[in-house]
Amino acid sequence: MEIIKGDGKLLENIDLCPANVYQEVIQNIAVILDTVMQSAVMMRSLGLPGKLLGRPLPVIENILVGYIYDQIEENEPRAILGNVHFEMTNDEKIAGKVIPIIELEGVRTFDD
């Protein structure tokens, strides 16, 4: 089981030619988690909604779980997801940032 955090660290050294399908799926999920909806040109529906900023934490978490499952199902159907939970930052610069954490149980391969 692989843990994927939506904190942007996986995208610091992005690989345009991943070694295998598993790494490709992990990288694609990281892109989905770190993209704000409406910000990707030609793919405005990709990512998580920025309109949740400032809403109460329990409300944000419940809404984001649905968005995360839907986004990954639509944009990376090879992923077999486990649990989705969240971590709060206590950093002085970004107090109260919600970081989604995805448990990837496996990767499907679609044979033609």
Buried (B, 14 or more C-beta within 10 A) or exposed (E): EBEBBBBEEBBEEEEEEBEEEBBBBBBBBBBBBBBEBBEEEEEEEBBBEEEBEEEEEEEBBEBBBEBBEEBBEEBBEBBBBEEBEBEEEEEEEEEEEBBBBBBBEBBEEEEE
